[in-house]
């Protein structure tokens, strides 16, 4: 009697192979043979050719960098008035046999900005061997001198000392405390105060119909205005931003007492106007000042005023 195995109508599920069965055996062809897994051998001649090409590229780059092909042949400089073209080129490092490939525009720009007169600068190298340099310079707005000395120095809008000058000319004349001359490139006074002094001189004719001859700053920071008629205006201390702000009220006090039987700024007898306290301005006249007493014989002479430290 034979038994037949019953066949199911449903498909038979195959057994999932184990990891050991699924892994290919050594030497068994799977997707690639072991020969294909090896890196292909490179012919020695190809290695020699690659080395020669690399050396040639390095030599070509060195020739372009140091050779005459891309050397700087011209430097186009514009905007310089107080610096010569040679000084600008030397400051930017554009003199000599330098290649245009070696020109770093940003680095050379910073070198130019280190110059006292230079305000802005751009350096643009061209492949034809030209380098275009564009600069703008600081414009002097005031002339500064230490004490009664007439060694004038030009100041920029940032109160930086630009260089010496023969005279103040039409610039704002500022006399600082006595002492050594300011160093070129240093800041002579606060830029905010300098801006205020320039604005005062420009607006003085419209304010009270007078012109400014100059300003004096003493060791204590007290500000004095000298008019072209000779009389003075005492503003008091101007050392802090808060004290700078009081100048507006003090100028308003000058205008408030002008005319109307108060102060005649055209009078030759006027000596000074004190607006240290803007709510109580006061004026002094030459005819009303007491005479200076003459020293008696044998009296000790007064000691000189010490210079600012």
C-alpha positions in Angstrom: 0.0 0.0 0.0 1.6 3.3 -1.1 0.8 6.7 0.5 0.8 9.8 -1.6 1.8 13.1 -0.2 -1.0 15.6 -0.3 -0.2 18.7 -2.3 -1.5 22.0 -1.0 -3.1 24.4 -3.2 -1.3 27.3 -1.5 2.3 28.1 -2.5 5.0 26.7 -0.2 7.0 29.3 1.7 10.7 28.8 1.3 12.9 28.9 4.4 15.0 32.0 4.9 18.6 31.1 4.6 20.8 31.6 7.7 23.6 34.1 7.6 26.1 31.3 7.4 24.5 30.0 4.3 24.0 33.4 2.7 27.7 34.5 3.1 29.8 33.6 0.1 32.6 31.2 0.6 36.2 32.1 -0.1 36.9 31.8 -3.8 33.2 31.5 -4.6 31.9 33.8 -7.4 29.4 36.2 -6.0 29.2 39.5 -7.7 32.9 40.2 -8.3 35.9 37.9 -8.3 38.9 38.4 -6.0 40.9 39.5 -9.0 38.5 42.3 -9.6 38.7 43.4 -6.0 42.5 44.0 -6.3 43.6 47.5 -7.3 44.9 47.6 -10.8 48.7 47.9 -11.2 50.0 51.3 -12.5 52.8 51.1 -15.0 56.0 52.8 -13.8 56.1 54.9 -16.9 52.8 56.5 -16.0 54.1 57.4 -12.5 57.2 59.1 -14.1 54.9 61.0 -16.5 52.7 62.2 -13.6 55.7 63.4 -11.6 57.1 65.3 -14.7 53.7 67.0 -15.2 53.5 68.1 -11.6 57.1 69.5 -11.8 56.2 71.3 -15.0 53.1 72.9 -13.4 55.1 74.0 -10.5 57.8 75.5 -12.7 55.1 77.3 -14.8 53.5 78.7 -11.7 56.9 79.9 -10.4 57.7 81.5 -13.7 54.3 83.4 -13.7 54.8 84.4 -10.1 58.4 85.6 -10.3 59.0 86.1 -14.0 58.4 89.1 -16.2 55.2 87.8 -17.8 52.8 89.1 -15.1 55.1 91.6 -13.5 53.6 95.0 -12.5 54.3 97.3 -15.4 52.1 100.3 -14.3 50.4 101.7 -11.2 47.5 104.0 -11.8 47.0 106.2 -8.7 44.2 108.8 -8.2 42.9 110.8 -5.3 46.2 111.6 -3.7 46.9 115.3 -3.1 49.1 115.4 0.0 51.0 112.1 -0.8 53.1 111.7 -3.9 52.5 108.7 -6.3 55.8 107.2 -5.1 54.7 107.4 -1.5 51.4 105.7 -2.2 53.1 102.9 -4.2 55.7 102.4 -1.5 53.0 102.3 1.2 51.1 99.7 -0.7 54.2 97.7 -1.5 53.7 98.1 -5.3 57.3 99.1 -6.1 60.0 96.7 -7.5 59.5 93.6 -9.6 56.4 92.3 -7.9 54.0 90.1 -9.8 50.3 91.0 -10.1 49.5 87.5 -8.8 51.2 88.4 -5.6 49.2 91.6 -5.1 46.7 91.2 -2.2 44.3 94.0 -2.6 42.8 93.8 0.9 46.2 93.6 2.6 47.6 96.5 0.5 44.5 98.5 1.3 45.1 98.2 5.0 48.7 99.3 4.5 47.4 102.5 2.8 44.9 103.1 5.6 47.8 103.2 8.0 48.9 106.4 6.4 47.8 109.5 8.2 46.3 111.3 5.2 44.5 108.3 3.7 40.8 108.0 4.6 39.6 105.3 2.1 41.6 103.2 -0.3 41.1 100.4 -2.9 43.8 98.3 -4.7 42.7 96.5 -7.9 45.3 94.4 -9.7 44.7 93.7 -13.5 45.9 90.7 -15.5 47.6 93.0 -18.0 50.1 94.0 -15.4 48.4 97.3 -14.2 47.4 98.0 -10.7 44.6 100.6 -10.1 44.8 102.4 -6.7 42.0 104.8 -5.7 42.3 106.8 -2.4 40.5 109.6 -0.7 42.3 111.8 1.8 41.2 113.5 5.0 40.4 117.2 4.7 41.8 119.5 7.4 39.1 121.4 9.2 41.1 123.1 12.0 44.6 124.3 12.9 45.9 123.4 16.3 48.9 124.8 18.2 50.1 124.2 21.8 49.9 127.3 23.9 51.0 130.6 22.4 53.4 128.8 20.0 52.6 129.4 16.4 53.6 125.9 15.3 50.3 125.0 13.6 49.2 121.4 12.9 46.3 120.4 10.7 43.4 118.4 12.3 41.0 116.1 10.5 37.3 115.7 11.4 38.4 113.0 13.8 40.8 115.4 15.5 43.8 113.5 14.2 47.0 115.4 13.6 47.6 115.3 9.8 50.8 117.3 9.6 52.3 120.8 10.1 51.0 124.0 8.6 52.5 127.5 8.2 49.4 129.2 9.4 45.7 128.6 10.3 44.4 130.4 7.2 40.7 130.1 7.0 40.6 127.0 9.3 39.4 127.0 12.8 42.2 128.3 15.0 42.4 126.2 18.3 45.0 127.0 20.9 45.6 124.1 23.2 47.3 123.9 26.6 51.0 124.9 26.7 53.4 122.0 26.2 55.0 119.9 23.6 53.7 119.9 20.0 51.2 117.2 19.2 52.5 114.0 17.5 51.4 113.4 13.9 48.8 110.7 13.8 47.7 111.4 17.4 44.4 112.8 18.5 44.7 116.4 19.7 41.3 116.7 21.4 37.9 115.1 21.5 36.3 114.8 18.1 32.9 115.8 19.4 34.3 119.0 20.9 36.1 119.7 17.6 32.9 119.3 15.7 31.2 121.7 18.1 33.9 124.3 17.7 33.7 124.2 13.9 29.9 124.6 14.0 30.2 127.5 16.4 32.6 129.3 14.2 30.5 128.7 11.1 27.2 129.7 12.8 28.5 132.7 14.8 27.8 135.4 12.2 24.2 134.2 11.9 23.8 134.0 15.6 25.0 137.5 16.7 26.5 139.0 13.6 30.1 138.5 14.7 33.0 136.4 13.5 35.3 134.1 15.5 39.0 134.6 15.5 39.8 131.4 17.4 39.4 129.3 20.5 41.5 128.7 23.6 41.5 125.5 25.7 43.4 125.7 29.0 44.8 123.0 31.3 41.6 122.8 33.2 39.5 122.2 30.1 37.9 125.7 30.1 36.9 127.0 26.7 37.3 130.6 25.6 36.2 132.1 22.3 38.0 135.0 20.9 36.0 137.3 18.5 37.6 139.2 15.7 36.8 142.4 17.6 38.9 141.2 20.5 36.3 140.5 23.2 36.0 137.0 24.7 33.3 134.5 25.6 33.9 132.3 28.6 32.1 129.0 28.2 33.6 127.1 31.2 34.7 123.5 31.3 34.2 121.2 28.2 35.6 117.9 29.2 32.6 115.5 29.2 29.7 114.9 26.8 27.4 116.5 29.3 29.5 119.6 29.3 29.6 119.6 25.5 25.8 119.5 25.4 25.6 122.7 27.5 27.2 124.7 24.7 23.8 124.9 23.0 22.3 126.7 26.0 25.3 129.0 26.4 25.1 130.1 22.8 21.4 130.7 23.2 22.2 133.0 26.2 24.7 134.9 24.0 21.9 135.6 21.5 19.3 136.4 24.2 21.4 139.3 25.6 22.3 140.8 22.3 21.0 144.3 21.7 17.8 145.7 23.4 19.9 147.9 25.7 21.8 144.8 26.9 25.1 143.9 25.3 26.4 145.6 22.1 28.7 143.2 20.5 30.0 145.9 18.2 31.2 148.0 21.1 34.9 148.6 21.4 34.5 148.8 25.1 33.2 145.2 25.5 35.9 143.0 27.1 34.1 139.7 27.7 30.9 137.8 28.1 30.6 135.1 30.7 28.1 132.4 29.9 29.4 129.7 32.2 26.0 129.8 33.9 23.6 130.3 30.9 20.8 131.4 33.1 22.8 134.3 34.4 25.1 135.6 31.7 27.3 138.6 32.5 29.3 141.1 30.5 32.5 142.9 31.3 33.7 146.2 29.9 37.2 147.7 29.6 36.2 151.1 31.1 34.7 149.5 34.2 37.6 147.1 35.1 39.8 148.3 38.0 43.3 149.4 37.1 46.0 146.9 37.8 48.0 148.1 40.8 51.7 148.7 40.2 54.0 146.7 42.5 55.7 148.5 45.3 59.5 148.7 45.2 61.1 145.7 46.7 58.0 143.6 46.5 58.3 139.9 45.5 57.5 139.3 41.9 54.7 136.8 41.3 55.8 133.3 40.2 55.1 132.3 36.6 52.1 130.1 35.9 53.3 126.5 35.6 52.7 124.7 32.3 50.1 122.0 32.0 51.2 118.5 33.0 
